[in-house]
Amino acid sequence: MSPAPPARRRDAAATREAILAAAVVEFTERGYAGAGVRQIAERAGVTAMMINRYFGSKEGLFAQAVARSFAPPTVVGDERTGLAGAIAHTLTERTASGAEQLDPFLLLLRSAPDPEAAGTVRQGVEDNVGARLAGLLDGSDADVRAQLALALVAGTWLLRSVVGTTALVTADEARLTALLTGMLEPVIHQAGGTSASAPDPESADG
């Protein structure tokens, strides 16, 4: 009878990846407060002790999960050319009925109200999608303009996909894309902090 094969050595990188993938799912579905270390461990096929070993704490794991969620381009891409139109088109497409859920936004929605998680969510947005978008913008106040664009993106997602307001849900997709593009253009292409189409305050006296 041949001897039993030696137990396969656990791959540390694979274990860490399994934990992080499970954490992203749990935090997205349940929010920071609702996701438990034990549930994450069960989903990953490890013990809760392993989570502490690899990530230090639930807070440390959450920070990594947030970074993982917001790092890939989902609505905001990496190309400067046609940026406003590309964002508008992708946002319309990704918020249409039957489209795959935008998990980063769900994670934000379900965790940001928690005082323990708010700072981590904010940092994740700023360091990932916020920084990427700001890096694509020319002119002054790139960080502010990037956050304004993201506010429009997040608000549209919330009303169209979560709340389901009738006008946005039933809107013609081409028309909605055009409207969103028109709203994003001044923020994305504004240079020097002043829009070329803005009224002159000196002449607005009567």
N, C-alpha and C positions, 0 to 999 in steps of 0.2 A: 504494500500500500504506500503510495507516494506521500511525502509529508505535505501538510497544508501550506499553501503559499503564504509568504509573510504578509502581514497587514500592510495595506498600501499607505504610504506616508501621506498625511494630509497636506495638500498644496495650500500654503498660506495665502497666496495671491487669490486663488480661487475661492477660498473661504471668505476673505475680505470682500470680494466682489459679490458673493452670494448674499452676505449680510447687507451690503449697501443696496443691492437691487431689491431685496425684501423690504428694507426700510423705506425706500422711495415709494413703493406700493402702499405700505401701511400708512405713512404720513400723508400721502395723497388722498387715500380713502377716508382716513379718520381724523386728520389734523394732528398737530403736535400733542395736544392733551389726550386725545383718544387713542393714540397708538401706544401700545405697551411693549416694553423690551422683550417680555416673554413671547408675545405674539410674533414679533419680528424674528426672534430666534427660531420659533417653530416653523415659520415660513421659510427661513433660510436653511433649516435642518441642522442647527447648531444649538448649543446651550447659551443661556443668557450670560454666563461667565465669559464666553468667547466674545460677545459684543463689547464687554468692558475691556477685554484684553486688546482688541483691535482698535476700538474707538474711544476708550476711556470712560464714556458715559452716554446716556441718552442724548444729552445736549451736543456732545461731540459728533455723534452719529447723525443727528438732525442737521447740523451744519454741513456735513459732507453730502447728505441727501439733497439739501437745498441747492448746493453748488452743482451737483450732478443733474438736477432737474432743469436748471436755468442755463447751463453751459451750451447745450446744443441749440442751433438756430431752429426755431419752430415757426415764428411769424416774422421776425427780423432776420434777414439774411446777411450776407457778407459783402455784397456788391454795392458800390456807390451809384452806379448807373441805374436810373429808373427806380431809385430806392422807394420813394413814396408810393408809386404805383405797384411795386412788388409787394410791399407791406400790405397795402389795401387789398390786393388780389388774394394773397395768402390768407389774410384775416377773414375775408368773406368766404373763401373756400373752406377754411378750417372751422368756421362757426356755422356752417350750413347744417340743416337737419340731416342726421345720419352720419355726419363726419366723426372721425375719431376724436375723442376728447383731448383737449389741450391740458395735459396733466400738470404742467408747471403752474397754470392759473388756478387749478383746483387746489393744489398744495398751498398756494398763496392765500386763497379765499378761506380755507379751513384752518390755517395756522396763524395768519397775521394778527387776528384779534387777540390771541393769547399773549399776555405780557412777557412770558418766558420765551416766546418764539419770535416776537415781532422784530427784535433787533437782528436776529439771524436771517429772517426773511428779507428784511431791508438790505442787509449786506449782500445776500445772494443775488438780489435783483441788480444792485448797483455794480457789483464786481463782475457780473456776467453780461446779461442782455443790455443793461444800461451802459456799461463801459464799451461794449461792442458797437452799439448804436452811436454813442457820442463820438467814437473814433471814426465813424463814417461821415460825420458832419463837418463842413467847413464853416469858418466864421466864429464869432464870439458866442459865449454862453452855450457851448455845445452840450454841457451836462444838463442844463435847465431845459433846453430844447428837446434833448433825448427823453427826459422824463415826461415832458408834456406829450410827446408822441406816444410813449408807453401808456400814459394815462388814457389817451384816446383808444388805444388798442385794448387795454384791460376793460374799460367801460363798455366798449362795443361787445366784447366777449361776454361780459356779465349780463347785459340786457338781452343779447341775442341768444345766448346758449343756456344761461341759468334761469334768468327771470322769464325770458321768452316773450318780450313785448311784441304785440301783434305786428306793428309797422316794420320792425326790423326782421322778424321771422319771415314775413311774407314779401319782403322787398325783393324786387328784381335784382339778381346778383350783379349784373353788369352796371346797373344804375347805382347800387350800393357801393360797388368798387369805385366808380367815378366820384361819388360824393366823398368817400373816405380819402381818395387821392387828393381831391381839392382841399380837404381839411388838413392833410398832412404836409402838403407842398410848402406852405409858408413857414412852417416850423422847421422842416428839414433843410430848406434852401435859403432861409433868412440869413443874411450876413450883417455883421456889425450890430445886431440886436434890434434893428429897426426894419420893419417890413416896408417894401417899396410902395405897397398899396395902402399903408396906414394913413389916416387923415392927419394933416399937419395941425398940432394943437394950437399954433399961433393963429390959424385961420378959423378955428372953431369957437368964435366969440359971439355968435349970434346968427 
